[in-house]
């Protein structure tokens, strides 16, 4: 996910005046305030509804048990996001939307639809089955997909590929599952209080085993399919509306279908749940895990492939693309900076890595005709951020490149060892050469010779 740097100061003149005189509902703080208020109100309402169904004691027990898988799932999605880490505010929004807004929509819509079907058919048992296998997947996946759509539309700079969709969708679903697990576990605890069951034979223990131990990844797995659809759309150069709508919609329909199949597994006989879990859910989870890890490695290859052009122009030193294309080298660089220059330098190195990754992806999209009209402005913005942090980042990255470089083969005769990164000659005009090619004007920096001591 792209790390969004600080926005530039609004220019003076007609454009800046238009921004200063924008309508009040177009101001950023108004939108943030409205969204925060909506999520807060949704959270209060869902809190009241869940507590009403579970009771105070059941709510507290459900809350304590439901929170257990949340840090692990969020950490897993954040790990996937380490190549191009995005701003935390997107993840906070996604989790809050899933836990509050999406959960509220699901509870209200599912309850209303199930009661309506039961009244219309006079068959409550069939209504429950139909609600679980048809209504719930459609309502819940649509509600969760809304968070992915909002980030895609209003945080487009942070949404550049498949991993971005996977992370936003997965964190949204984690929030949704958190609230749903509170409800299910709290209700199970209330049932045990009435029947007097306790220990491993209790309904609470069975619910905990199925939802927290066996299938904590279920909701994220469903919604990730929607995220992949949006991610492919972000990568696509085809700007035709039907195609851009069809890809996310296909992912959403697949998510609904998988969700319905999972919910309907209990109707397939005594061992239907176990059969669906072993033959379908686990392989699907493994396949998607392989896909996102492969995508992550592909992004690292993109970094190693695209950044050498900036080393030729003098914006980067030759070892930097090699170091930035390795997660191990990145980690070593941050550790080196922290040890020798403090936490502030380590943060600068982390930001440098994120901006350089965004720059590589931007160049990759530009070469494929997908960067859009704002390519030059965004490229200049990223290069500015890199140049401002070069003093802290370059020594750390060059050290990391040396540490992680392949060892010299012992069977070779003594000779100068060629490092695994291309040794380009000094740029003819330093950064200015690339700035002229990209922007049509000289970049405002002195020429940088990567071999100058």
N, C-alpha and C positions, 0 to 999 in steps of 0.2 A: 504494500500500500504506500502511496506517495506521502511523504512528509511535507506538509504545507508550510513554507517559510512565511515570515511576517509579510503582510501585504504592503506594497509601496504606498507612500504618502499620496493622497489624491492630488493630482496636478492642479495648478492654478489655471485660470482661463475658462473657456466655455465648458469643457468637460468637467473640470473640478467644480465649477459653479453649479452644474447640473446635479453633481453628487451632493453638494452642500444643501441644495434646495429640493432634494428628493422628498416625496411624500412620506409622512411619518410611518406608514405601514411598510415602507421599503427599507427602513433602517435596520441594521443588523441586530441591535439590542432589542428591538421590538419583536423580531422573529424569534430570537433566542428566548426572550421572556415568555412569549406565547407558547412555544414548544415546551419549555420547562413547566409552565403552569398546567398545560394539558397532561403531561406525564405525571406531575405531582397529584393532580386530581384523580387521574386514573389509578394511581397507586393507593390513594386513600380509599377509593371505592372498592377496589379489589381486596384490600386489606379487610374492610368491613364485611364483604361478602364471604370471604374465606373463613374469617373468624366466626361468622354467623353459622356456617355449616359445620365447623369443626369444634367450636367452643374454644375458650381461652387456653385451657390446658392442652387440648389437641393441637391448636395452632402453634403453641410453643414447641411441642414435641416434633411436629411436622417441620417447623422452621429449622430446628436443630439438626434433623436428619437430612433435610433437603439441601442444606448448604454444603454438605460434605463434598459432592463431586464438582461443585462450581469452580473452586480455584484450579483444580486439575484441568478441567475443560478450557477455561479461559487461558491458562498457561499454555496449553497445547496449541490453541489458535494463535496466541501471541508468538509462539515459537515459529509457526509457519510464516508469520508476518515479519520475521527478523530481517529478511533480505532487503525489503523496502518498508521499514516500520512506519505505520501511519500514526496520526495523532490520537491520543487516548480519548479525546472527546467523541470521536466516531464510535469507539467501542463502548464507552459509557452510554451514549445514546442508544446503540443497538441493544445492549443488555436491558436498559430501562424500558425501551419500547416492548421488548419481548416479555419482561416480567410484569409490566403494568398495562400498557395499552392493548397489546395483543391478547394477553390473558383475560382482560376485561371483555374485549370483543368476543372472545371464544366462549367464556362462561355465559354471557347474556344470550348470544345467538344460539349456542347449542341447547341451552335450557328452553328457550322459546320454541325452537324448531322441534325438539323432542316432545314437548307438551302438545304442540299443535298436531303432530303426527299421531300421538296417542289418542287425542280427542277425536280426530277425524276417522281413525281406523278402529277405535275402541279396543285396541290391542297393545297395552303398555309394553309387553315383552318384545314384540316386533319393533315397536318404536325405539326402544333402547338399542336394539341391534342395528337398526337402520341409522340411528343417530351416531353410533360409534363408528360404523364402517363407511358411511357416506357423508353425513352432515359434518361431523367433527373434522375429518381430513380437509374438506373444502374450506370450512371457516377458518380453521387454525393455520393452515398453510398460507391462505390469503392474508390473514392478519400479520403473520410473520414476514411475508414477502413485502409488505408495505414498508418496513424499515429498510430493506435492501433497495427498494425503489427510491425512497427519499434520499438516501446517501448517494445513489447513482445520479439523481437529478440535481441535487443541491451541493454535493461535495464531489463533483465530477473529477476534479484534479486529484483527489485521493483514490479514485476508482479507475484503475488502469488495466486490470487483467483478471484472470481467473482466481488467483489467490486472494485478491481483494474481495471478490464476491463470496468466496468460501469463508473468509474470516468474518465478514459482517453478518452473513447468514448464520454461521455457526454460533457466534456470540448472541445474536438475537434469539436463536432457538434455545441456547443455554439459559437465558433469562426466562423464557417461556416455561421450560421444563422445571425450573426452580420453583415458580409459583404453582404450577400444576402438581408438583411433588408435595408441596406443603399441603395442598387440598387432599390428595389421596392418602398421604401418611397420617394427616390429622384425622381424617374420617375413619381410617383403619384403627387408630388409637381409641377413638370414641367407641367403635364397635367392640373392641377388646374390653373397654371399661364396663360395657353393658353385659357382656358374656362372661367376664371374669377370666378370660384367657390371658396368658402371659408367656414369656420366654420364646423359644423357637417355634412353638405351636401356635403362636398368636398371628392374627391377621396383619398386625404391624410388621412383624418379622418377615412374613411372606411378601408383603408389599415392598418392604425395603430391599429384599433380595432381588425381586424382579425389576424394580425401577431404578435402584441406585447401584446395585452390584452387577446385574446382568446387562442392563440396557441403558446406562446413562447417556450413551451416544445416540439414542434413537431419534429424538427430535432434531439434534444437530445434523444427523445423517439425512433426514428428509429434506430439511430446508437448504442444506448445502447444494442440492440439485438446482434449486432456484437461483442460488448465488452463482453457480457455474454458468447458468444461462445468461445472467447479466454480465458475467465476466467475459464470456465469448463475444457478447455484443460490444463490450468496451474495446476488445481487440479487433473487431471487424472494421474493415475500411468501407463496407457497404453502408451508405447513409440512407438507403431507402427505408421508409417507415415500416412497411409490412415485415421486412426481414428483422428490423430492430425490435419489433414487437413480438415476432414469432419465437425468437430464441429464448427470451425470458419466460414467455408463456409456456413454451415446451418444457423448460425446467420446472415451472410451477406445476404443470400437469403431472410430470413424473414424480414430483414430491408428493402430490395428492395421492397418486396411485400407490406408491410405496407405503405411505401412511395408512391408507385404507387396507392394504394387504396385511400390514402388521396388526392393525386393530381387529381385523376379521379373523386372525389366526385362532382365536379362542373358539370360533364356531366350526373349526375343521375337525373336531373330534377330540378325544381325550389327550392325545399327544400332538395336536395341531400346533400349539404354541411352540413346543420344543422343536418340532420339525421345521417350522418357518424360521425360527431363530438360527438353527444350525445350518440349514440348507440355503437360506436367503439373506438374512440380516448380517451374519458374520462374513460371508463372502463379499457382500456389497460394501461392508465397512472396510474390508481389506482392499478391495479394488479402488475405492475412493481415496483411501489413505495412500496407496501407491501413486495415484494420479496427482494428488496435491504435492507429494514429495518430489515426484518427477518434475512437476511444474516449477517447484522451488529450485531444483538443480538447473533447469533450463533458464531460469532468470539469472542465476549466477553466471552461466555461460554467456548470456547476453551482456552482462556487465564486462566480462573479460574481452568480449568481441568489440564492443562499441567504444569503450573508453580510450583505447590506444590512439584514436584519432585526436583526442584532446592532448595526449602526451606529445604527439608530433607537433602540435601547434604551441606547445609550451605551457598549457594550462595545468597539466599534471606531470609528475616525474615518471619515467618509464616503469619503475616497479609498482606504482600505485594501481594500475588496472589489474595486475596479478594479485595484489593483496586484497583489493576490493572485491574480487571474484571468489574469495575463499572466506567462509564463515569463521574458520579457525584463525586465519590471519587477522580478520577484523577484531576478533576477541583479544588476540595478543596485542594488537595496536592499542586498544582501549586500556588494557592492563598496563602496558608500557607507559602510556600517557599519565595514567593515575599514579603510578609509582614514581615517576620522575618530575611531574609538574602539577599533580593534584587533581581533585575531582572536577574542577572547572575545565581543565584541559581534556580530561576523559570525555566530558559531555561535548566539547567541541569536536573531538574525534568522532563520536557517535553521530553527531549532526552532519559532519563532513561525509561520513559513509552513506548516510541516508540521502543527502543531496546528490552525491555522485551517482548513486543508484538511480535516482529519479532522472538524472541527466542521461544516463545510459539508456533507460527505457524511452525517454523522450526522443533521443536520436534514433533508436530502433523504430519507433512509430513513424518518425519523420521520413526515414528511408523507405518505409512501406506506404507512404502517402496517407498516414492516419493521424498525423499530429495536429492538423487543423491550422487555422489562420494565426493562432497565438503562439506558434512554435518559436519564433525568434525572440519574442518577449519573455517567454518562459525559460528559454535557454539562457538568455542574458541574466535573468533573475537567479537561476541556479549557479551559473558561473560566478556571479557576484558573491553568493553565499560561500562557495568553495574558496574563492580568493581571500575572503575575510578570515577564514579559519586555517589557511595554509600553514602558518607558522607552528601551530600546535599539531596539525594532522600529519604533515609530511614526514617529519622524523619518525613518528610512531609507525606509520604505514611502511616506510622503507625498512625499518627494523623488522616488522612483522614479515615483510616479503623475504628478507634474508633468512629469517628463522624457519619459514615454511617452504623455502625453495628446496627442490630435490637435491640430495647429496651428490657430490662429484663421484662419478663411477671410478672405482679403484683400479680397473683394468686399463684405463686410458693412460697414455704417456703424459708426463708433466707438460701442461700447456695452460694458457689462460682459459678459465672455465666460463662458458657462456651461460648466463642466467636464463631462466625459463621465460623471461619477458623480453620483448623486442627492444634492442638497443638502438633507438632512433638517434640520428644526429641532432644537434641543437636546432631548434626551430629558426627559420630565417629571420622572422620578425617577432619571435616570442608570441605572447597571446594576441598581439595586435593583428597578426596574419589571419587567425581564425575569426577574430571579431569583425574584420572587414568582410570576410566571406559570408558570415552569418547575418550581419546586421546592416552591411553597407556603410559602416563607419568604424573608425578605430576604437578599440576597447580602451577604457581610461586607465590602463595599468602599464607599468614599465615592462619591458621585455624580460622574460625569465629564461635563463639558461639552465636546463636541468643538470648540467655537469659542472656548474660553477660551485666552488666550495664555499 
